[in-house]
């Protein structure tokens, strides 16, 4: 039964997850792992259930929800129909772990030789071990998926699950880095992150696999390259016959102030920002929209960039015309489907735009030309149109809006997609699902 497109049996999980801060904190403080396991089982949101199949095992898999990772699950894993999928908010395990930690940590400072930290980690492991043992009485879990290997609140969880023959698999979504950030992450992994204690790691590309090994994070035998699963939907979208007539639209992927910069891993020591290129680009788009009222411009941003939207509204105030829309909640896939041109800078979503066959424009001025930003740009090569000024941006927008979309990608674009996101064929979801199935099956036998 559904009410407002909501499955009725998911109503209790939604309520429990909404108020998890209260009951999780209460039960952890009172050392009640058994009761916590029982309520946790009730709080699992059933996201997708396998249609009945003969002569094939069906595994119950929990994924720890995170925005981009959610898209990989929805667009890549669900269509394969191999698992009963349940999700829980990542905050659940943060609440458990936080109770035992002697001080505040972040992903890149969880590694520690301090005795108080070692003792805290041991207490976390003991609590989680009892929790997992009791969970088996209420819910049979075969595997747990997460979106990154370094989340501090999941390190002891990964080890506990793996020791109990429950697969903990990290689907490493942080796989696209400009050259300088790539090297910095290797350094910070070596110094600030403990080696991955889970079962396996899936990555988008070979670059990330090499980085994880160099950073001494994962044994090479545990790494499997499957590509970016959510890109499958964009390949299908490119090949579909969408002939629906609509208003011309430009999609702008918010020009992030911090993309590929050191502040992502050293937040208090580096002051570099993409301020000028962001301001000039957004200003140019507003001016273009003002002169072309029949063309819609949509600016898409991520939840973590909400603070930057506040800056844009404050800076431009009444200069944002009515045919400009700024959104966080609309899916990138639906926005991409109904757009003619995509503008972006250092955004991994540009690879989705390329796979979708859209005309892509990348601003290349201001900080992009400065020495101190060298090595901070993702190289999209000739798959995009580079513009050297805000005026050229407006000119290219007009030109690209009048060009037809290509359903067949050039060899150079296919090579680019293979290099960066490991998905030139639209089959990463299948590779991801099959690999997860094999890992869980091997673990449970």
C-alpha angles and dihedrals in degrees: 000000000000131000116190089345090306121124106235095224089060092060094087093049090050092052094044094049091046091058099031092120090071104042097036093050091046095051096043092051089052093046096242105149093153095056090040090056091051094051091041089058089053091049096058110116112219103227102170135000127202117248108239113281130182124233096004131106118243116211128201109227128185120203123199104231121243126154104247092031088053089060091053090052095045099043100030112028105031096059091058091067096212104121144042099236126206128175136207128182114259089233089077094074092038089061091052097046095042091061092063102038116103093213142005116285138183130206093269096048102045092101109090141157094202114123093226090056093047090051091049092052090051091052090048091052093049093050094046092047092058090042092054093046091055093042088066088067092061106027132018108223119187100176144006124209128201133178101233137027096222105056101133095214092059103049098093090037090058092053095045094050094046092051089053092052093253110131116240107193125184113207097201105219093170092082105122117081136153114240099265096046089046090059094043091053091054088054096047092046090056094049107031109026130070118227114271111269098189132097106263146345126222117200137187096228148008092255091066093046090054091046093053092051094046090048088054090237103124139019107247090235090065095055123094124180111217104151130233107318097198089060089073090076092054092051089052091047091054092053096045123103100240104167097159111137116231144150116291111264137194117201116205118194101214110264098240117218093214107034113140092354128130092247087078089072101016100040098171102039107052124060101184115127137169089239101138098043090048095049094044093047097046091045091052091050091052090050091048091050091050092054093043107045092168091062119080121217120198123190112202121199137176124242091252090059097057090110090059092054089057088055092051093051091047094047100044101027107158094012093082106097123218093253090066117089125187115200142171103171102055113094117254090226094059092043091050092048092058098041130093101195132025124206119195146147124208090340121143087213087074087076088057089051091050092049088049090056095242125151105256127203124191121192112228108184142087109028091007088073097044123106095230090060095052112134092019098103129090108232108230089171115198094337089093138042111249117210123199100201142018089254091055088049090059091046093051092046090059092047096046093048088063096048125093122244117250116230092192115066119218120246090251091056092048090051090049092052091048092050098048107026104016092230118107094135105049092241104106093108090059092047091049094049095045093048093048090048092051093047093050093043092051091048095050097046 
